Amino acid sequence: MSATAVRTWRQAPARVRAQRDYGGGFRWLELDLPPDFETPVAGQFVQLLLEPPSPVLLPRPMSVAHAVKRARALTLGFLYAPVGIGTRALTALEPGAPVEVTGPLGRGYPLDRPGTPVLMAGGRGLAPLLMAADALAKQRRRAEFLFGARTKALLVGLEEARERMAKLGGRLHLATDDGSRGFHGNTLEMLDRLAPKLQAPLVIHACGPHGMLSAIARWAMANGAEAWLAMESVMACGTGVCRGCPLPRSAAARDRVLADGTATGAAALKGNPEWAMCCTDGPVFEARDLDWSRVE
């Protein structure tokens, strides 16, 4: 299987449109880009490079949560947590501050796949799924949205998720590990209870910690469902050149690459049969394309 085709990327200047606290230690950042910058699809990302003087040399990969075409700009929205030097530096940016943006990068969710769409978000993994919900609403496709976190305080972006589902005409299901809000348990346990009530085949689009995605992948393969999973990795270039974000291919995916003498559809620079690059082969992968016993 292959996800949404890689789109042409470029570097462009941007300006901070707005930034605010989002609750739970998260921030919401909006950037205005030139109007001819290609609009990302749900699941794609961009690289943000701060102008010098900056505490970091390399750009920061950021998943896109929102995209709006305006008369004179493309506005992109990002939900992030300031956990490292680079993301903490982002919090200091005021409206009007310059940022260099490279993108759109990677492969997004194939939201046109036939079946019942099931969106699954864990914590800050909500970001690309907000955009996926918008895209499904435009297609007039109903979906189920499963959103989970450790506690209710970490269900960050809940109101935005409710707003998207209202447009979509679907249902929002909440889960917390401690039972403080919604279902007492994780999103996979909730899916296991919900799945028999949904029309097959199920097509899962998920984002969250790798442990959560691994569990979803195994569930999907055991239950005849598709699962498209947005993976995270340390990225330097975002374009496949540095080879710094490898993920282990499954045996089936490796065999497909080996059978393709030109390595079409593999990672940049003709790819590698054993390792996919998160930035170019992904970040969205179908469950059967990765070896989950070796995913860290």
ChimeraX commands (.cxc) that place a marker at each C-alpha (Angstrom):
marker #1 position 0.00,0.00,0.00 radius 0.5
marker #1 position 1.09,3.58,-0.44 radius 0.5
marker #1 position -0.02,6.69,1.38 radius 0.5
marker #1 position -0.83,10.04,-0.15 radius 0.5
marker #1 position 1.78,10.97,-2.76 radius 0.5
marker #1 position 4.66,13.16,-1.67 radius 0.5
marker #1 position 4.04,16.77,-2.64 radius 0.5
marker #1 position 6.58,19.27,-3.89 radius 0.5
marker #1 position 8.27,21.14,-1.05 radius 0.5
marker #1 position 10.12,24.42,-0.86 radius 0.5
marker #1 position 11.49,26.89,1.67 radius 0.5
marker #1 position 9.57,30.11,2.21 radius 0.5
marker #1 position 9.56,33.04,4.64 radius 0.5
marker #1 position 6.77,33.21,7.19 radius 0.5
marker #1 position 5.61,35.53,9.94 radius 0.5
marker #1 position 4.04,34.70,13.28 radius 0.5
marker #1 position 0.37,35.54,13.10 radius 0.5
marker #1 position -0.53,34.56,16.67 radius 0.5
marker #1 position 0.65,32.46,19.59 radius 0.5
marker #1 position -1.08,31.59,22.85 radius 0.5
marker #1 position -1.21,29.18,25.75 radius 0.5
marker #1 position -3.36,26.19,24.99 radius 0.5
marker #1 position -3.59,24.57,28.42 radius 0.5
marker #1 position -1.89,21.50,29.83 radius 0.5
marker #1 position 1.56,22.91,29.04 radius 0.5
marker #1 position 0.80,23.19,25.30 radius 0.5
marker #1 position 1.00,26.15,22.94 radius 0.5
marker #1 position -0.85,27.12,19.75 radius 0.5
marker #1 position 1.21,28.81,17.03 radius 0.5
marker #1 position -0.07,30.31,13.76 radius 0.5
marker #1 position 2.17,31.33,10.86 radius 0.5
marker #1 position 1.33,33.29,7.71 radius 0.5
marker #1 position 3.09,32.04,4.57 radius 0.5
marker #1 position 2.99,33.23,0.96 radius 0.5
marker #1 position -0.38,32.40,-0.63 radius 0.5
marker #1 position 1.25,30.19,-3.27 radius 0.5
marker #1 position 2.84,27.91,-0.65 radius 0.5
marker #1 position 1.30,24.48,-1.21 radius 0.5
marker #1 position -1.31,23.58,1.39 radius 0.5
marker #1 position -0.26,20.53,3.45 radius 0.5
marker #1 position -2.56,17.53,3.71 radius 0.5
marker #1 position -3.41,15.94,7.07 radius 0.5
marker #1 position -0.40,14.04,8.41 radius 0.5
marker #1 position 2.26,16.04,6.58 radius 0.5
marker #1 position 4.72,18.27,8.42 radius 0.5
marker #1 position 6.96,21.28,7.89 radius 0.5
marker #1 position 10.38,22.28,9.20 radius 0.5
marker #1 position 10.57,25.55,11.14 radius 0.5
marker #1 position 13.92,27.34,11.19 radius 0.5
marker #1 position 14.40,30.25,13.59 radius 0.5
marker #1 position 16.41,33.22,12.42 radius 0.5
marker #1 position 19.74,33.88,14.16 radius 0.5
marker #1 position 20.64,34.44,16.86 radius 0.5
marker #1 position 18.96,31.19,17.86 radius 0.5
marker #1 position 19.81,28.56,20.50 radius 0.5
marker #1 position 19.40,25.82,17.87 radius 0.5
marker #1 position 21.07,25.34,14.50 radius 0.5
marker #1 position 18.70,22.83,12.93 radius 0.5
marker #1 position 15.02,23.33,12.06 radius 0.5
marker #1 position 12.21,21.80,14.13 radius 0.5
marker #1 position 9.77,19.35,12.48 radius 0.5
marker #1 position 6.18,20.35,13.24 radius 0.5
marker #1 position 3.01,18.46,12.37 radius 0.5
marker #1 position 0.36,20.72,10.83 radius 0.5
marker #1 position -2.90,20.95,12.75 radius 0.5
marker #1 position -4.70,23.62,10.73 radius 0.5
marker #1 position -4.46,25.22,7.29 radius 0.5
marker #1 position -6.52,28.13,5.98 radius 0.5
marker #1 position -6.14,29.88,2.62 radius 0.5
marker #1 position -6.54,33.62,2.99 radius 0.5
marker #1 position -6.51,36.35,0.35 radius 0.5
marker #1 position -2.88,37.25,0.93 radius 0.5
marker #1 position -1.51,34.31,2.90 radius 0.5
marker #1 position -1.71,30.64,3.77 radius 0.5
marker #1 position -2.11,30.35,7.53 radius 0.5
marker #1 position -0.82,27.21,9.19 radius 0.5
marker #1 position -1.57,26.27,12.80 radius 0.5
marker #1 position 0.56,24.10,15.09 radius 0.5
marker #1 position -0.13,22.51,18.48 radius 0.5
marker #1 position 3.12,21.88,20.34 radius 0.5
marker #1 position 4.63,21.35,23.76 radius 0.5
marker #1 position 7.82,23.28,24.66 radius 0.5
marker #1 position 9.88,20.26,25.72 radius 0.5
marker #1 position 13.30,20.99,24.20 radius 0.5
marker #1 position 15.58,23.92,23.44 radius 0.5
marker #1 position 14.08,24.46,20.01 radius 0.5
marker #1 position 10.42,24.31,20.97 radius 0.5
marker #1 position 11.08,26.45,24.05 radius 0.5
marker #1 position 12.62,29.04,21.72 radius 0.5
marker #1 position 9.41,28.99,19.68 radius 0.5
marker #1 position 7.44,30.17,22.71 radius 0.5
marker #1 position 9.34,33.48,22.69 radius 0.5
marker #1 position 8.19,34.42,19.17 radius 0.5
marker #1 position 5.89,37.43,19.08 radius 0.5
marker #1 position 3.40,38.32,16.31 radius 0.5
marker #1 position 5.34,39.48,13.26 radius 0.5
marker #1 position 8.48,37.51,14.10 radius 0.5
marker #1 position 10.14,35.87,11.04 radius 0.5
marker #1 position 10.43,32.09,10.61 radius 0.5
marker #1 position 11.70,30.07,7.64 radius 0.5
marker #1 position 9.37,27.22,6.69 radius 0.5
marker #1 position 10.25,24.19,4.55 radius 0.5
marker #1 position 7.43,22.01,3.31 radius 0.5
marker #1 position 5.01,20.45,2.92 radius 0.5
marker #1 position 7.02,17.33,3.75 radius 0.5
marker #1 position 6.30,13.64,3.94 radius 0.5
marker #1 position 3.23,11.56,3.20 radius 0.5
marker #1 position -0.13,12.21,4.80 radius 0.5
marker #1 position -3.17,10.13,5.68 radius 0.5
marker #1 position -4.95,8.53,2.69 radius 0.5
marker #1 position -8.37,9.81,3.73 radius 0.5
marker #1 position -10.01,8.55,0.55 radius 0.5
marker #1 position -9.57,4.87,1.50 radius 0.5
marker #1 position -12.91,3.00,1.41 radius 0.5
marker #1 position -14.34,2.00,4.76 radius 0.5
marker #1 position -15.34,3.57,8.06 radius 0.5
marker #1 position -12.79,6.23,9.06 radius 0.5
marker #1 position -11.68,5.97,12.70 radius 0.5
marker #1 position -9.47,8.80,14.00 radius 0.5
marker #1 position -7.39,7.90,17.07 radius 0.5
marker #1 position -5.39,10.49,18.99 radius 0.5
marker #1 position -3.20,10.13,22.05 radius 0.5
marker #1 position -2.30,13.37,23.86 radius 0.5
marker #1 position -0.62,15.87,21.53 radius 0.5
marker #1 position -1.17,13.38,18.70 radius 0.5
marker #1 position -4.44,15.24,18.31 radius 0.5
marker #1 position -2.82,17.85,16.03 radius 0.5
marker #1 position -2.84,16.14,12.59 radius 0.5
marker #1 position -6.17,14.46,13.32 radius 0.5
marker #1 position -7.89,17.83,13.71 radius 0.5
marker #1 position -6.82,18.49,10.15 radius 0.5
marker #1 position -7.94,15.01,9.09 radius 0.5
marker #1 position -11.38,15.68,10.56 radius 0.5
marker #1 position -11.61,18.91,8.54 radius 0.5
marker #1 position -10.70,17.04,5.35 radius 0.5
marker #1 position -13.28,14.30,5.99 radius 0.5
marker #1 position -15.94,16.93,6.66 radius 0.5
marker #1 position -15.24,18.43,3.23 radius 0.5
marker #1 position -15.72,14.96,1.76 radius 0.5
marker #1 position -18.98,14.65,3.74 radius 0.5
marker #1 position -17.76,11.43,5.29 radius 0.5
marker #1 position -18.84,10.47,8.78 radius 0.5
marker #1 position -16.11,9.28,11.15 radius 0.5
marker #1 position -15.52,8.11,14.70 radius 0.5
marker #1 position -12.97,10.10,16.74 radius 0.5
marker #1 position -11.28,8.40,19.71 radius 0.5
marker #1 position -9.25,10.79,21.87 radius 0.5
marker #1 position -7.33,9.59,24.91 radius 0.5
marker #1 position -4.83,10.80,27.50 radius 0.5
marker #1 position -3.52,9.85,30.92 radius 0.5
marker #1 position -5.88,12.26,32.73 radius 0.5
marker #1 position -8.63,14.70,31.76 radius 0.5
marker #1 position -6.21,17.63,32.20 radius 0.5
marker #1 position -4.21,16.27,29.24 radius 0.5
marker #1 position -7.17,16.10,26.86 radius 0.5
marker #1 position -5.77,19.26,25.31 radius 0.5
marker #1 position -7.71,20.56,22.34 radius 0.5
marker #1 position -10.95,18.92,23.39 radius 0.5
marker #1 position -13.14,21.85,22.34 radius 0.5
marker #1 position -11.50,21.95,18.90 radius 0.5
marker #1 position -12.10,18.22,18.53 radius 0.5
marker #1 position -15.77,18.73,19.44 radius 0.5
marker #1 position -16.03,21.52,16.89 radius 0.5
marker #1 position -14.54,19.35,14.13 radius 0.5
marker #1 position -16.86,16.45,14.91 radius 0.5
marker #1 position -19.88,18.75,14.88 radius 0.5
marker #1 position -18.97,19.71,11.30 radius 0.5
marker #1 position -18.28,16.09,10.44 radius 0.5
marker #1 position -21.47,14.69,11.91 radius 0.5
marker #1 position -19.47,11.96,13.63 radius 0.5
marker #1 position -19.00,10.93,17.24 radius 0.5
marker #1 position -16.26,11.91,19.69 radius 0.5
marker #1 position -15.25,9.24,22.22 radius 0.5
marker #1 position -13.05,10.16,25.19 radius 0.5
marker #1 position -10.80,7.91,27.25 radius 0.5
marker #1 position -8.49,8.51,30.20 radius 0.5
marker #1 position -6.14,6.04,31.84 radius 0.5
marker #1 position -7.28,7.11,35.31 radius 0.5
marker #1 position -11.00,7.27,34.45 radius 0.5
marker #1 position -11.24,11.00,35.20 radius 0.5
marker #1 position -13.07,11.64,31.91 radius 0.5
marker #1 position -14.93,9.35,29.55 radius 0.5
marker #1 position -13.99,5.69,29.17 radius 0.5
marker #1 position -11.74,4.30,31.94 radius 0.5
marker #1 position -8.84,2.92,29.92 radius 0.5
marker #1 position -6.90,3.64,26.76 radius 0.5
marker #1 position -8.09,4.34,23.24 radius 0.5
marker #1 position -7.31,0.81,22.01 radius 0.5
marker #1 position -9.43,-0.77,24.74 radius 0.5
marker #1 position -12.20,1.64,23.80 radius 0.5
marker #1 position -11.82,0.74,20.11 radius 0.5
marker #1 position -12.04,-2.97,20.95 radius 0.5
marker #1 position -15.45,-2.36,22.53 radius 0.5
marker #1 position -16.63,0.00,19.82 radius 0.5
marker #1 position -15.47,-1.91,16.73 radius 0.5
marker #1 position -18.28,-4.53,16.65 radius 0.5
marker #1 position -20.81,-1.66,16.36 radius 0.5
marker #1 position -19.06,-0.08,13.36 radius 0.5
marker #1 position -19.46,-1.01,9.73 radius 0.5
marker #1 position -16.45,-2.90,8.38 radius 0.5
marker #1 position -13.92,-2.40,7.00 radius 0.5
marker #1 position -12.41,0.00,9.47 radius 0.5
marker #1 position -9.72,2.43,8.30 radius 0.5
marker #1 position -7.82,3.81,11.29 radius 0.5
marker #1 position -5.84,7.05,11.14 radius 0.5
marker #1 position -3.82,7.51,14.33 radius 0.5
marker #1 position -1.18,9.66,15.97 radius 0.5
marker #1 position 0.34,9.36,19.42 radius 0.5
marker #1 position 3.22,7.73,21.32 radius 0.5
marker #1 position 4.93,4.84,19.57 radius 0.5
marker #1 position 3.69,2.38,22.21 radius 0.5
marker #1 position 0.11,3.34,21.42 radius 0.5
marker #1 position 0.71,3.12,17.66 radius 0.5
marker #1 position 2.36,-0.29,18.01 radius 0.5
marker #1 position -0.67,-1.60,19.90 radius 0.5
marker #1 position -3.05,-0.17,17.28 radius 0.5
marker #1 position -0.98,-1.71,14.47 radius 0.5
marker #1 position -1.11,-5.16,16.05 radius 0.5
marker #1 position -4.85,-4.83,16.67 radius 0.5
marker #1 position -5.51,-3.78,13.09 radius 0.5
marker #1 position -3.49,-6.64,11.61 radius 0.5
marker #1 position -5.27,-9.13,13.86 radius 0.5
marker #1 position -8.74,-7.75,13.08 radius 0.5
marker #1 position -8.58,-7.18,9.33 radius 0.5
marker #1 position -8.48,-3.40,9.55 radius 0.5
marker #1 position -6.20,-0.85,7.93 radius 0.5
marker #1 position -4.22,1.39,10.26 radius 0.5
marker #1 position -2.37,4.47,9.00 radius 0.5
marker #1 position -0.02,5.67,11.73 radius 0.5
marker #1 position 1.83,9.00,11.98 radius 0.5
marker #1 position 5.28,8.17,13.36 radius 0.5
marker #1 position 7.76,10.42,15.13 radius 0.5
marker #1 position 11.53,10.40,14.79 radius 0.5
marker #1 position 14.44,12.75,15.31 radius 0.5
marker #1 position 14.72,14.63,12.02 radius 0.5
marker #1 position 17.47,16.94,10.84 radius 0.5
marker #1 position 16.72,17.70,7.20 radius 0.5
marker #1 position 13.16,16.43,6.69 radius 0.5
marker #1 position 13.94,15.54,3.06 radius 0.5
marker #1 position 15.69,12.16,3.34 radius 0.5
marker #1 position 19.18,13.46,2.62 radius 0.5
marker #1 position 20.71,13.08,6.09 radius 0.5
marker #1 position 19.35,9.52,6.61 radius 0.5
marker #1 position 18.84,10.29,10.28 radius 0.5
marker #1 position 15.30,9.04,10.90 radius 0.5
marker #1 position 15.22,5.31,10.02 radius 0.5
marker #1 position 12.35,2.98,10.91 radius 0.5
marker #1 position 12.54,-0.81,10.38 radius 0.5
marker #1 position 10.55,-2.13,7.44 radius 0.5
marker #1 position 8.46,-5.27,7.77 radius 0.5
marker #1 position 9.52,-8.33,5.78 radius 0.5
marker #1 position 6.68,-7.74,3.31 radius 0.5
marker #1 position 7.64,-4.09,2.80 radius 0.5
marker #1 position 11.30,-5.05,2.40 radius 0.5
marker #1 position 10.40,-7.64,-0.25 radius 0.5
marker #1 position 8.39,-5.05,-2.17 radius 0.5
marker #1 position 11.37,-2.69,-2.23 radius 0.5
marker #1 position 13.70,-5.49,-3.34 radius 0.5
marker #1 position 11.27,-6.52,-6.08 radius 0.5
marker #1 position 11.23,-2.99,-7.42 radius 0.5
marker #1 position 14.54,-2.69,-9.20 radius 0.5
marker #1 position 14.31,1.08,-9.44 radius 0.5
marker #1 position 13.25,1.44,-5.78 radius 0.5
marker #1 position 10.28,3.53,-6.88 radius 0.5
marker #1 position 8.26,4.45,-3.81 radius 0.5
marker #1 position 11.20,3.83,-1.47 radius 0.5
marker #1 position 12.95,6.46,0.58 radius 0.5
marker #1 position 14.97,9.31,-0.91 radius 0.5
marker #1 position 18.25,8.45,-2.64 radius 0.5
marker #1 position 16.67,5.15,-3.82 radius 0.5
marker #1 position 15.95,4.04,-0.28 radius 0.5
marker #1 position 17.02,1.02,1.70 radius 0.5
marker #1 position 15.29,-2.37,1.73 radius 0.5
marker #1 position 15.68,-2.73,5.50 radius 0.5
marker #1 position 14.99,0.80,6.65 radius 0.5
marker #1 position 12.37,3.37,5.72 radius 0.5
marker #1 position 12.98,7.06,6.30 radius 0.5
marker #1 position 10.33,8.57,8.56 radius 0.5
marker #1 position 10.50,11.92,6.77 radius 0.5
marker #1 position 10.03,10.68,3.20 radius 0.5
marker #1 position 8.48,7.20,3.36 radius 0.5
marker #1 position 6.30,8.53,6.19 radius 0.5
marker #1 position 5.60,10.03,8.56 radius 0.5
marker #1 position 2.34,8.15,7.92 radius 0.5
marker #1 position 2.84,4.39,7.49 radius 0.5
marker #1 position 0.35,1.57,7.10 radius 0.5
marker #1 position 0.65,-0.91,9.97 radius 0.5
marker #1 position 1.89,-3.73,7.75 radius 0.5
marker #1 position 4.81,-1.70,6.42 radius 0.5
marker #1 position 6.83,-1.58,9.67 radius 0.5
marker #1 position 8.43,-4.23,11.85 radius 0.5
marker #1 position 6.86,-3.38,15.20 radius 0.5
marker #1 position 9.13,-5.75,17.11 radius 0.5
marker #1 position 12.02,-3.38,16.23 radius 0.5
marker #1 position 10.26,0.01,16.45 radius 0.5
marker #1 position 11.58,1.89,19.46 radius 0.5
marker link #1:1,2 radius 0.2
marker link #1:2,3 radius 0.2
marker link #1:3,4 radius 0.2
marker link #1:4,5 radius 0.2
marker link #1:5,6 radius 0.2
marker link #1:6,7 radius 0.2
marker link #1:7,8 radius 0.2
marker link #1:8,9 radius 0.2
marker link #1:9,10 radius 0.2
marker link #1:10,11 radius 0.2
marker link #1:11,12 radius 0.2
marker link #1:12,13 radius 0.2
marker link #1:13,14 radius 0.2
marker link #1:14,15 radius 0.2
marker link #1:15,16 radius 0.2
marker link #1:16,17 radius 0.2
marker link #1:17,18 radius 0.2
marker link #1:18,19 radius 0.2
marker link #1:19,20 radius 0.2
marker link #1:20,21 radius 0.2
marker link #1:21,22 radius 0.2
marker link #1:22,23 radius 0.2
marker link #1:23,24 radius 0.2
marker link #1:24,25 radius 0.2
marker link #1:25,26 radius 0.2
marker link #1:26,27 radius 0.2
marker link #1:27,28 radius 0.2
marker link #1:28,29 radius 0.2
marker link #1:29,30 radius 0.2
marker link #1:30,31 radius 0.2
marker link #1:31,32 radius 0.2
marker link #1:32,33 radius 0.2
marker link #1:33,34 radius 0.2
marker link #1:34,35 radius 0.2
marker link #1:35,36 radius 0.2
marker link #1:36,37 radius 0.2
marker link #1:37,38 radius 0.2
marker link #1:38,39 radius 0.2
marker link #1:39,40 radius 0.2
marker link #1:40,41 radius 0.2
marker link #1:41,42 radius 0.2
marker link #1:42,43 radius 0.2
marker link #1:43,44 radius 0.2
marker link #1:44,45 radius 0.2
marker link #1:45,46 radius 0.2
marker link #1:46,47 radius 0.2
marker link #1:47,48 radius 0.2
marker link #1:48,49 radius 0.2
marker link #1:49,50 radius 0.2
marker link #1:50,51 radius 0.2
marker link #1:51,52 radius 0.2
marker link #1:52,53 radius 0.2
marker link #1:53,54 radius 0.2
marker link #1:54,55 radius 0.2
marker link #1:55,56 radius 0.2
marker link #1:56,57 radius 0.2
marker link #1:57,58 radius 0.2
marker link #1:58,59 radius 0.2
marker link #1:59,60 radius 0.2
marker link #1:60,61 radius 0.2
marker link #1:61,62 radius 0.2
marker link #1:62,63 radius 0.2
marker link #1:63,64 radius 0.2
marker link #1:64,65 radius 0.2
marker link #1:65,66 radius 0.2
marker link #1:66,67 radius 0.2
marker link #1:67,68 radius 0.2
marker link #1:68,69 radius 0.2
marker link #1:69,70 radius 0.2
marker link #1:70,71 radius 0.2
marker link #1:71,72 radius 0.2
marker link #1:72,73 radius 0.2
marker link #1:73,74 radius 0.2
marker link #1:74,75 radius 0.2
marker link #1:75,76 radius 0.2
marker link #1:76,77 radius 0.2
marker link #1:77,78 radius 0.2
marker link #1:78,79 radius 0.2
marker link #1:79,80 radius 0.2
marker link #1:80,81 radius 0.2
marker link #1:81,82 radius 0.2
marker link #1:82,83 radius 0.2
marker link #1:83,84 radius 0.2
marker link #1:84,85 radius 0.2
marker link #1:85,86 radius 0.2
marker link #1:86,87 radius 0.2
marker link #1:87,88 radius 0.2
marker link #1:88,89 radius 0.2
marker link #1:89,90 radius 0.2
marker link #1:90,91 radius 0.2
marker link #1:91,92 radius 0.2
marker link #1:92,93 radius 0.2
marker link #1:93,94 radius 0.2
marker link #1:94,95 radius 0.2
marker link #1:95,96 radius 0.2
marker link #1:96,97 radius 0.2
marker link #1:97,98 radius 0.2
marker link #1:98,99 radius 0.2
marker link #1:99,100 radius 0.2
marker link #1:100,101 radius 0.2
marker link #1:101,102 radius 0.2
marker link #1:102,103 radius 0.2
marker link #1:103,104 radius 0.2
marker link #1:104,105 radius 0.2
marker link #1:105,106 radius 0.2
marker link #1:106,107 radius 0.2
marker link #1:107,108 radius 0.2
marker link #1:108,109 radius 0.2
marker link #1:109,110 radius 0.2
marker link #1:110,111 radius 0.2
marker link #1:111,112 radius 0.2
marker link #1:112,113 radius 0.2
marker link #1:113,114 radius 0.2
marker link #1:114,115 radius 0.2
marker link #1:115,116 radius 0.2
marker link #1:116,117 radius 0.2
marker link #1:117,118 radius 0.2
marker link #1:118,119 radius 0.2
marker link #1:119,120 radius 0.2
marker link #1:120,121 radius 0.2
marker link #1:121,122 radius 0.2
marker link #1:122,123 radius 0.2
marker link #1:123,124 radius 0.2
marker link #1:124,125 radius 0.2
marker link #1:125,126 radius 0.2
marker link #1:126,127 radius 0.2
marker link #1:127,128 radius 0.2
marker link #1:128,129 radius 0.2
marker link #1:129,130 radius 0.2
marker link #1:130,131 radius 0.2
marker link #1:131,132 radius 0.2
marker link #1:132,133 radius 0.2
marker link #1:133,134 radius 0.2
marker link #1:134,135 radius 0.2
marker link #1:135,136 radius 0.2
marker link #1:136,137 radius 0.2
marker link #1:137,138 radius 0.2
marker link #1:138,139 radius 0.2
marker link #1:139,140 radius 0.2
marker link #1:140,141 radius 0.2
marker link #1:141,142 radius 0.2
marker link #1:142,143 radius 0.2
marker link #1:143,144 radius 0.2
marker link #1:144,145 radius 0.2
marker link #1:145,146 radius 0.2
marker link #1:146,147 radius 0.2
marker link #1:147,148 radius 0.2
marker link #1:148,149 radius 0.2
marker link #1:149,150 radius 0.2
marker link #1:150,151 radius 0.2
marker link #1:151,152 radius 0.2
marker link #1:152,153 radius 0.2
marker link #1:153,154 radius 0.2
marker link #1:154,155 radius 0.2
marker link #1:155,156 radius 0.2
marker link #1:156,157 radius 0.2
marker link #1:157,158 radius 0.2
marker link #1:158,159 radius 0.2
marker link #1:159,160 radius 0.2
marker link #1:160,161 radius 0.2
marker link #1:161,162 radius 0.2
marker link #1:162,163 radius 0.2
marker link #1:163,164 radius 0.2
marker link #1:164,165 radius 0.2
marker link #1:165,166 radius 0.2
marker link #1:166,167 radius 0.2
marker link #1:167,168 radius 0.2
marker link #1:168,169 radius 0.2
marker link #1:169,170 radius 0.2
marker link #1:170,171 radius 0.2
marker link #1:171,172 radius 0.2
marker link #1:172,173 radius 0.2
marker link #1:173,174 radius 0.2
marker link #1:174,175 radius 0.2
marker link #1:175,176 radius 0.2
marker link #1:176,177 radius 0.2
marker link #1:177,178 radius 0.2
marker link #1:178,179 radius 0.2
marker link #1:179,180 radius 0.2
marker link #1:180,181 radius 0.2
marker link #1:181,182 radius 0.2
marker link #1:182,183 radius 0.2
marker link #1:183,184 radius 0.2
marker link #1:184,185 radius 0.2
marker link #1:185,186 radius 0.2
marker link #1:186,187 radius 0.2
marker link #1:187,188 radius 0.2
marker link #1:188,189 radius 0.2
marker link #1:189,190 radius 0.2
marker link #1:190,191 radius 0.2
marker link #1:191,192 radius 0.2
marker link #1:192,193 radius 0.2
marker link #1:193,194 radius 0.2
marker link #1:194,195 radius 0.2
marker link #1:195,196 radius 0.2
marker link #1:196,197 radius 0.2
marker link #1:197,198 radius 0.2
marker link #1:198,199 radius 0.2
marker link #1:199,200 radius 0.2
marker link #1:200,201 radius 0.2
marker link #1:201,202 radius 0.2
marker link #1:202,203 radius 0.2
marker link #1:203,204 radius 0.2
marker link #1:204,205 radius 0.2
marker link #1:205,206 radius 0.2
marker link #1:206,207 radius 0.2
marker link #1:207,208 radius 0.2
marker link #1:208,209 radius 0.2
marker link #1:209,210 radius 0.2
marker link #1:210,211 radius 0.2
marker link #1:211,212 radius 0.2
marker link #1:212,213 radius 0.2
marker link #1:213,214 radius 0.2
marker link #1:214,215 radius 0.2
marker link #1:215,216 radius 0.2
marker link #1:216,217 radius 0.2
marker link #1:217,218 radius 0.2
marker link #1:218,219 radius 0.2
marker link #1:219,220 radius 0.2
marker link #1:220,221 radius 0.2
marker link #1:221,222 radius 0.2
marker link #1:222,223 radius 0.2
marker link #1:223,224 radius 0.2
marker link #1:224,225 radius 0.2
marker link #1:225,226 radius 0.2
marker link #1:226,227 radius 0.2
marker link #1:227,228 radius 0.2
marker link #1:228,229 radius 0.2
marker link #1:229,230 radius 0.2
marker link #1:230,231 radius 0.2
marker link #1:231,232 radius 0.2
marker link #1:232,233 radius 0.2
marker link #1:233,234 radius 0.2
marker link #1:234,235 radius 0.2
marker link #1:235,236 radius 0.2
marker link #1:236,237 radius 0.2
marker link #1:237,238 radius 0.2
marker link #1:238,239 radius 0.2
marker link #1:239,240 radius 0.2
marker link #1:240,241 radius 0.2
marker link #1:241,242 radius 0.2
marker link #1:242,243 radius 0.2
marker link #1:243,244 radius 0.2
marker link #1:244,245 radius 0.2
marker link #1:245,246 radius 0.2
marker link #1:246,247 radius 0.2
marker link #1:247,248 radius 0.2
marker link #1:248,249 radius 0.2
marker link #1:249,250 radius 0.2
marker link #1:250,251 radius 0.2
marker link #1:251,252 radius 0.2
marker link #1:252,253 radius 0.2
marker link #1:253,254 radius 0.2
marker link #1:254,255 radius 0.2
marker link #1:255,256 radius 0.2
marker link #1:256,257 radius 0.2
marker link #1:257,258 radius 0.2
marker link #1:258,259 radius 0.2
marker link #1:259,260 radius 0.2
marker link #1:260,261 radius 0.2
marker link #1:261,262 radius 0.2
marker link #1:262,263 radius 0.2
marker link #1:263,264 radius 0.2
marker link #1:264,265 radius 0.2
marker link #1:265,266 radius 0.2
marker link #1:266,267 radius 0.2
marker link #1:267,268 radius 0.2
marker link #1:268,269 radius 0.2
marker link #1:269,270 radius 0.2
marker link #1:270,271 radius 0.2
marker link #1:271,272 radius 0.2
marker link #1:272,273 radius 0.2
marker link #1:273,274 radius 0.2
marker link #1:274,275 radius 0.2
marker link #1:275,276 radius 0.2
marker link #1:276,277 radius 0.2
marker link #1:277,278 radius 0.2
marker link #1:278,279 radius 0.2
marker link #1:279,280 radius 0.2
marker link #1:280,281 radius 0.2
marker link #1:281,282 radius 0.2
marker link #1:282,283 radius 0.2
marker link #1:283,284 radius 0.2
marker link #1:284,285 radius 0.2
marker link #1:285,286 radius 0.2
marker link #1:286,287 radius 0.2
marker link #1:287,288 radius 0.2
marker link #1:288,289 radius 0.2
marker link #1:289,290 radius 0.2
marker link #1:290,291 radius 0.2
marker link #1:291,292 radius 0.2
marker link #1:292,293 radius 0.2
marker link #1:293,294 radius 0.2
marker link #1:294,295 radius 0.2
marker link #1:295,296 radius 0.2
view
